[in-house]
Amino acid sequence: MDKRELAAHESLDLHELINFKTLCVAKSKLMQGLVFDQDLKTLMEKDVQQASQDLADLQAVYERATFQAPVPQNRPTSIIN
């Protein structure tokens, strides 16, 4: 595998792609509960599986980024619970 690092603008674009794909997966999972047509539900499940695989692939490429967003020590509390 090629060990070259990504340029800053490529890292930022990749980060935006990962965020977008994550939102797509969340929306598809959420909408599955509202769908009653089995064919559509099956299609949405396949979409979630494919998008999850795509995310794993993108994250593997993101490891070559020149910078990564730091993970905060104190995470915000959830407003859902």
A tleap script that builds the chain and sets N, CA, C and O, in Angstrom:
source leaprc.protein.ff14SB
mol = sequence {
  NMET ASP LYS ARG GLU LEU ALA ALA HIE GLU
  SER LEU ASP LEU HIE GLU LEU ILE ASN PHE
  LYS THR LEU CYS VAL ALA LYS SER LYS LEU
  MET GLN GLY LEU VAL PHE ASP GLN ASP LEU
  LYS THR LEU MET GLU LYS ASP VAL GLN GLN
  ALA SER GLN ASP LEU ALA ASP LEU GLN ALA
  VAL TYR GLU ARG ALA THR PHE GLN ALA PRO
  VAL PRO GLN ASN ARG PRO THR SER ILE ILE
  CASN
}
set mol.1.N position { 0.835 -1.182 0.000 }
set mol.1.CA position { 0.000 0.000 0.000 }
set mol.1.C position { 0.875 1.239 0.000 }
set mol.1.O position { 1.962 1.241 0.579 }
set mol.2.N position { 0.412 2.271 -0.636 }
set mol.2.CA position { 1.128 3.527 -0.743 }
set mol.2.C position { 1.097 4.238 0.612 }
set mol.2.O position { 0.031 4.384 1.211 }
set mol.3.N position { 2.264 4.681 1.099 }
set mol.3.CA position { 2.352 5.302 2.421 }
set mol.3.C position { 2.392 6.827 2.366 }
set mol.3.O position { 2.683 7.465 3.378 }
set mol.4.N position { 2.107 7.423 1.216 }
set mol.4.CA position { 2.118 8.881 1.131 }
set mol.4.C position { 1.005 9.469 1.981 }
set mol.4.O position { -0.073 8.892 2.119 }
set mol.5.N position { 1.299 10.644 2.550 }
set mol.5.CA position { 0.291 11.340 3.338 }
set mol.5.C position { -0.608 12.171 2.431 }
set mol.5.O position { -0.233 12.533 1.316 }
set mol.6.N position { -1.793 12.461 2.934 }
set mol.6.CA position { -2.724 13.304 2.208 }
set mol.6.C position { -2.384 14.768 2.448 }
set mol.6.O position { -1.880 15.128 3.512 }
set mol.7.N position { -2.656 15.600 1.472 }
set mol.7.CA position { -2.496 17.047 1.644 }
set mol.7.C position { -3.591 17.552 2.575 }
set mol.7.O position { -4.584 16.866 2.817 }
set mol.8.N position { -3.397 18.748 3.086 }
set mol.8.CA position { -4.352 19.308 4.053 }
set mol.8.C position { -5.760 19.413 3.450 }
set mol.8.O position { -6.738 19.060 4.109 }
set mol.9.N position { -5.872 19.892 2.205 }
set mol.9.CA position { -7.201 20.034 1.607 }
set mol.9.C position { -7.833 18.670 1.335 }
set mol.9.O position { -9.054 18.533 1.404 }
set mol.10.N position { -7.023 17.670 1.028 }
set mol.10.CA position { -7.557 16.317 0.827 }
set mol.10.C position { -8.052 15.733 2.148 }
set mol.10.O position { -9.080 15.056 2.193 }
set mol.11.N position { -7.317 16.000 3.214 }
set mol.11.CA position { -7.730 15.523 4.537 }
set mol.11.C position { -9.050 16.153 4.947 }
set mol.11.O position { -9.923 15.485 5.501 }
set mol.12.N position { -9.190 17.445 4.671 }
set mol.12.CA position { -10.430 18.143 5.015 }
set mol.12.C position { -11.601 17.609 4.189 }
set mol.12.O position { -12.686 17.382 4.725 }
set mol.13.N position { -11.386 17.407 2.893 }
set mol.13.CA position { -12.443 16.850 2.037 }
set mol.13.C position { -12.852 15.456 2.505 }
set mol.13.O position { -14.037 15.125 2.539 }
set mol.14.N position { -11.872 14.656 2.859 }
set mol.14.CA position { -12.155 13.299 3.329 }
set mol.14.C position { -12.929 13.339 4.646 }
set mol.14.O position { -13.844 12.543 4.859 }
set mol.15.N position { -12.560 14.261 5.518 }
set mol.15.CA position { -13.262 14.418 6.790 }
set mol.15.C position { -14.729 14.783 6.549 }
set mol.15.O position { -15.621 14.264 7.220 }
set mol.16.N position { -14.970 15.672 5.594 }
set mol.16.CA position { -16.343 16.055 5.257 }
set mol.16.C position { -17.116 14.881 4.666 }
set mol.16.O position { -18.302 14.713 4.953 }
set mol.17.N position { -16.458 14.072 3.846 }
set mol.17.CA position { -17.110 12.886 3.287 }
set mol.17.C position { -17.509 11.898 4.381 }
set mol.17.O position { -18.599 11.326 4.346 }
set mol.18.N position { -16.627 11.707 5.342 }
set mol.18.CA position { -16.916 10.784 6.443 }
set mol.18.C position { -18.105 11.296 7.257 }
set mol.18.O position { -18.980 10.517 7.635 }
set mol.19.N position { -18.138 12.603 7.526 }
set mol.19.CA position { -19.271 13.172 8.256 }
set mol.19.C position { -20.573 12.992 7.489 }
set mol.19.O position { -21.590 12.611 8.069 }
set mol.20.N position { -20.545 13.267 6.184 }
set mol.20.CA position { -21.743 13.128 5.363 }
set mol.20.C position { -22.226 11.685 5.332 }
set mol.20.O position { -23.420 11.427 5.480 }
set mol.21.N position { -21.311 10.746 5.142 }
set mol.21.CA position { -21.679 9.332 5.067 }
set mol.21.C position { -22.237 8.852 6.410 }
set mol.21.O position { -23.158 8.036 6.441 }
set mol.22.N position { -21.690 9.349 7.507 }
set mol.22.CA position { -22.182 8.986 8.836 }
set mol.22.C position { -23.620 9.471 9.020 }
set mol.22.O position { -24.461 8.750 9.556 }
set mol.23.N position { -23.892 10.686 8.577 }
set mol.23.CA position { -25.264 11.205 8.662 }
set mol.23.C position { -26.222 10.400 7.794 }
set mol.23.O position { -27.367 10.169 8.184 }
set mol.24.N position { -25.769 9.973 6.629 }
set mol.24.CA position { -26.607 9.155 5.751 }
set mol.24.C position { -26.959 7.821 6.407 }
set mol.24.O position { -28.101 7.370 6.325 }
set mol.25.N position { -25.991 7.197 7.049 }
set mol.25.CA position { -26.243 5.925 7.727 }
set mol.25.C position { -27.242 6.131 8.867 }
set mol.25.O position { -28.170 5.341 9.039 }
set mol.26.N position { -27.045 7.194 9.640 }
set mol.26.CA position { -27.952 7.460 10.760 }
set mol.26.C position { -29.375 7.702 10.259 }
set mol.26.O position { -30.334 7.199 10.845 }
set mol.27.N position { -29.513 8.455 9.197 }
set mol.27.CA position { -30.843 8.744 8.659 }
set mol.27.C position { -31.506 7.479 8.123 }
set mol.27.O position { -32.693 7.256 8.359 }
set mol.28.N position { -30.754 6.652 7.408 }
set mol.28.CA position { -31.323 5.413 6.870 }
set mol.28.C position { -31.765 4.479 7.988 }
set mol.28.O position { -32.823 3.855 7.901 }
set mol.29.N position { -30.953 4.383 9.040 }
set mol.29.CA position { -31.330 3.524 10.166 }
set mol.29.C position { -32.581 4.045 10.858 }
set mol.29.O position { -33.451 3.271 11.255 }
set mol.30.N position { -32.663 5.353 10.998 }
set mol.30.CA position { -33.820 5.955 11.648 }
set mol.30.C position { -35.085 5.764 10.820 }
set mol.30.O position { -36.144 5.457 11.366 }
set mol.31.N position { -34.982 5.941 9.524 }
set mol.31.CA position { -36.146 5.847 8.641 }
set mol.31.C position { -36.643 4.413 8.473 }
set mol.31.O position { -37.793 4.208 8.087 }
set mol.32.N position { -35.819 3.438 8.747 }
set mol.32.CA position { -36.253 2.045 8.617 }
set mol.32.C position { -37.432 1.747 9.536 }
set mol.32.O position { -38.282 0.915 9.216 }
set mol.33.N position { -37.481 2.417 10.664 }
set mol.33.CA position { -38.586 2.205 11.599 }
set mol.33.C position { -39.905 2.771 11.107 }
set mol.33.O position { -40.966 2.407 11.614 }
set mol.34.N position { -39.848 3.658 10.128 }
set mol.34.CA position { -41.060 4.286 9.613 }
set mol.34.C position { -41.577 3.638 8.336 }
set mol.34.O position { -42.648 3.992 7.843 }
set mol.35.N position { -40.819 2.692 7.805 }
set mol.35.CA position { -41.160 2.075 6.521 }
set mol.35.C position { -41.912 0.770 6.762 }
set mol.35.O position { -41.497 -0.056 7.574 }
set mol.36.N position { -43.018 0.595 6.049 }
set mol.36.CA position { -43.812 -0.624 6.187 }
set mol.36.C position { -43.667 -1.550 4.990 }
set mol.36.O position { -43.969 -2.739 5.093 }
set mol.37.N position { -43.211 -1.030 3.861 }
set mol.37.CA position { -43.007 -1.847 2.669 }
set mol.37.C position { -41.727 -2.666 2.842 }
set mol.37.O position { -40.649 -2.103 3.033 }
set mol.38.N position { -41.844 -3.992 2.775 }
set mol.38.CA position { -40.704 -4.871 3.040 }
set mol.38.C position { -39.607 -4.720 1.988 }
set mol.38.O position { -38.424 -4.787 2.320 }
set mol.39.N position { -39.981 -4.517 0.730 }
set mol.39.CA position { -38.971 -4.343 -0.316 }
set mol.39.C position { -38.138 -3.080 -0.071 }
set mol.39.O position { -36.917 -3.089 -0.229 }
set mol.40.N position { -38.807 -2.012 0.310 }
set mol.40.CA position { -38.097 -0.770 0.591 }
set mol.40.C position { -37.222 -0.913 1.830 }
set mol.40.O position { -36.107 -0.393 1.872 }
set mol.41.N position { -37.725 -1.613 2.830 }
set mol.41.CA position { -36.947 -1.825 4.052 }
set mol.41.C position { -35.693 -2.646 3.752 }
set mol.41.O position { -34.618 -2.364 4.282 }
set mol.42.N position { -35.837 -3.661 2.901 }
set mol.42.CA position { -34.685 -4.471 2.508 }
set mol.42.C position { -33.656 -3.635 1.763 }
set mol.42.O position { -32.454 -3.769 1.989 }
set mol.43.N position { -34.130 -2.783 0.884 }
set mol.43.CA position { -33.240 -1.889 0.140 }
set mol.43.C position { -32.508 -0.931 1.075 }
set mol.43.O position { -31.322 -0.660 0.892 }
set mol.44.N position { -33.214 -0.426 2.066 }
set mol.44.CA position { -32.588 0.478 3.031 }
set mol.44.C position { -31.554 -0.246 3.887 }
set mol.44.O position { -30.519 0.328 4.226 }
set mol.45.N position { -31.824 -1.500 4.238 }
set mol.45.CA position { -30.855 -2.278 5.008 }
set mol.45.C position { -29.585 -2.518 4.196 }
set mol.45.O position { -28.480 -2.448 4.733 }
set mol.46.N position { -29.744 -2.799 2.906 }
set mol.46.CA position { -28.576 -2.968 2.038 }
set mol.46.C position { -27.792 -1.668 1.938 }
set mol.46.O position { -26.561 -1.678 1.913 }
set mol.47.N position { -28.512 -0.542 1.880 }
set mol.47.CA position { -27.853 0.757 1.827 }
set mol.47.C position { -27.032 1.004 3.088 }
set mol.47.O position { -25.914 1.512 3.007 }
set mol.48.N position { -27.569 0.655 4.238 }
set mol.48.CA position { -26.851 0.837 5.500 }
set mol.48.C position { -25.603 -0.043 5.527 }
set mol.48.O position { -24.537 0.403 5.952 }
set mol.49.N position { -25.731 -1.281 5.079 }
set mol.49.CA position { -24.571 -2.178 5.059 }
set mol.49.C position { -23.482 -1.656 4.134 }
set mol.49.O position { -22.304 -1.668 4.492 }
set mol.50.N position { -23.869 -1.194 2.940 }
set mol.50.CA position { -22.891 -0.676 1.984 }
set mol.50.C position { -22.243 0.603 2.503 }
set mol.50.O position { -21.033 0.792 2.382 }
set mol.51.N position { -23.063 1.476 3.082 }
set mol.51.CA position { -22.528 2.733 3.609 }
set mol.51.C position { -21.588 2.479 4.782 }
set mol.51.O position { -20.597 3.191 4.939 }
set mol.52.N position { -21.879 1.489 5.596 }
set mol.52.CA position { -20.990 1.142 6.707 }
set mol.52.C position { -19.649 0.637 6.194 }
set mol.52.O position { -18.601 0.967 6.750 }
set mol.53.N position { -19.685 -0.161 5.135 }
set mol.53.CA position { -18.438 -0.635 4.526 }
set mol.53.C position { -17.660 0.542 3.914 }
set mol.53.O position { -16.437 0.618 4.031 }
set mol.54.N position { -18.386 1.450 3.267 }
set mol.54.CA position { -17.751 2.639 2.695 }
set mol.54.C position { -17.080 3.475 3.781 }
set mol.54.O position { -15.981 3.992 3.584 }
set mol.55.N position { -17.743 3.605 4.922 }
set mol.55.CA position { -17.163 4.357 6.035 }
set mol.55.C position { -15.878 3.716 6.533 }
set mol.55.O position { -14.902 4.409 6.819 }
set mol.56.N position { -15.879 2.404 6.634 }
set mol.56.CA position { -14.662 1.705 7.065 }
set mol.56.C position { -13.521 1.953 6.080 }
set mol.56.O position { -12.377 2.159 6.487 }
set mol.57.N position { -13.834 1.933 4.790 }
set mol.57.CA position { -12.811 2.195 3.776 }
set mol.57.C position { -12.298 3.626 3.865 }
set mol.57.O position { -11.094 3.866 3.768 }
set mol.58.N position { -13.208 4.576 4.051 }
set mol.58.CA position { -12.802 5.977 4.158 }
set mol.58.C position { -11.957 6.223 5.402 }
set mol.58.O position { -11.001 6.998 5.363 }
set mol.59.N position { -12.302 5.574 6.491 }
set mol.59.CA position { -11.536 5.748 7.723 }
set mol.59.C position { -10.130 5.180 7.586 }
set mol.59.O position { -9.187 5.703 8.182 }
set mol.60.N position { -9.984 4.119 6.809 }
set mol.60.CA position { -8.652 3.562 6.570 }
set mol.60.C position { -7.789 4.556 5.793 }
set mol.60.O position { -6.592 4.678 6.051 }
set mol.61.N position { -8.393 5.259 4.851 }
set mol.61.CA position { -7.660 6.278 4.099 }
set mol.61.C position { -7.368 7.481 4.988 }
set mol.61.O position { -6.318 8.109 4.854 }
set mol.62.N position { -8.279 7.805 5.888 }
set mol.62.CA position { -8.132 8.964 6.771 }
set mol.62.C position { -6.919 8.822 7.687 }
set mol.62.O position { -6.399 9.824 8.179 }
set mol.63.N position { -6.468 7.610 7.918 }
set mol.63.CA position { -5.285 7.400 8.752 }
set mol.63.C position { -4.040 8.016 8.120 }
set mol.63.O position { -3.053 8.274 8.810 }
set mol.64.N position { -4.085 8.252 6.814 }
set mol.64.CA position { -2.952 8.869 6.126 }
set mol.64.C position { -3.023 10.391 6.152 }
set mol.64.O position { -2.161 11.060 5.583 }
set mol.65.N position { -4.030 10.936 6.800 }
set mol.65.CA position { -4.202 12.390 6.837 }
set mol.65.C position { -3.047 13.036 7.590 }
set mol.65.O position { -2.502 12.470 8.538 }
set mol.66.N position { -2.688 14.234 7.143 }
set mol.66.CA position { -1.595 14.948 7.808 }
set mol.66.C position { -2.002 15.453 9.179 }
set mol.66.O position { -1.156 15.672 10.046 }
set mol.67.N position { -3.276 15.634 9.367 }
set mol.67.CA position { -3.791 16.041 10.668 }
set mol.67.C position { -5.119 15.348 10.893 }
set mol.67.O position { -5.811 14.972 9.946 }
set mol.68.N position { -5.464 15.185 12.155 }
set mol.68.CA position { -6.749 14.599 12.505 }
set mol.68.C position { -7.336 15.415 13.646 }
set mol.68.O position { -6.610 15.977 14.466 }
set mol.69.N position { -8.634 15.470 13.684 }
set mol.69.CA position { -9.296 16.212 14.747 }
set mol.69.C position { -9.069 15.495 16.073 }
set mol.69.O position { -9.279 14.286 16.165 }
set mol.70.N position { -8.641 16.230 17.101 }
set mol.70.CA position { -8.418 15.587 18.395 }
set mol.70.C position { -9.738 15.165 19.040 }
set mol.70.O position { -10.766 15.816 18.856 }
set mol.71.N position { -9.698 14.090 19.783 }
set mol.71.CA position { -10.878 13.613 20.505 }
set mol.71.C position { -10.891 14.314 21.860 }
set mol.71.O position { -9.932 14.192 22.622 }
set mol.72.N position { -11.964 15.048 22.173 }
set mol.72.CA position { -11.987 15.774 23.449 }
set mol.72.C position { -12.053 14.815 24.629 }
set mol.72.O position { -12.647 13.740 24.539 }
set mol.73.N position { -11.439 15.216 25.731 }
set mol.73.CA position { -11.448 14.392 26.938 }
set mol.73.C position { -12.837 14.361 27.571 }
set mol.73.O position { -13.296 13.309 28.016 }
set mol.74.N position { -13.501 15.510 27.609 }
set mol.74.CA position { -14.832 15.605 28.189 }
set mol.74.C position { -15.845 15.719 27.075 }
set mol.74.O position { -15.921 16.741 26.394 }
set mol.75.N position { -16.611 14.682 26.891 }
set mol.75.CA position { -17.626 14.695 25.838 }
set mol.75.C position { -18.917 15.304 26.384 }
set mol.75.O position { -19.218 15.163 27.569 }
set mol.76.N position { -19.679 15.980 25.523 }
set mol.76.CA position { -20.950 16.554 25.988 }
set mol.76.C position { -21.933 15.459 26.389 }
set mol.76.O position { -21.897 14.349 25.859 }
set mol.77.N position { -22.797 15.786 27.320 }
set mol.77.CA position { -23.807 14.818 27.750 }
set mol.77.C position { -24.924 14.742 26.712 }
set mol.77.O position { -25.229 15.725 26.037 }
set mol.78.N position { -25.514 13.586 26.598 }
set mol.78.CA position { -26.571 13.354 25.625 }
set mol.78.C position { -27.862 14.033 26.072 }
set mol.78.O position { -28.218 13.993 27.250 }
set mol.79.N position { -28.563 14.658 25.120 }
set mol.79.CA position { -29.841 15.288 25.460 }
set mol.79.C position { -31.009 14.327 25.274 }
set mol.79.O position { -32.149 14.656 25.600 }
set mol.80.N position { -30.720 13.131 24.745 }
set mol.80.CA position { -31.782 12.156 24.466 }
set mol.80.C position { -32.229 11.456 25.735 }
set mol.80.O position { -33.423 11.223 25.923 }
set mol.81.N position { -31.287 11.115 26.614 }
set mol.81.CA position { -31.637 10.340 27.814 }
set mol.81.C position { -31.999 11.259 28.945 }
set mol.81.O position { -32.323 10.796 30.038 }
savepdb mol mol.pdb
quit
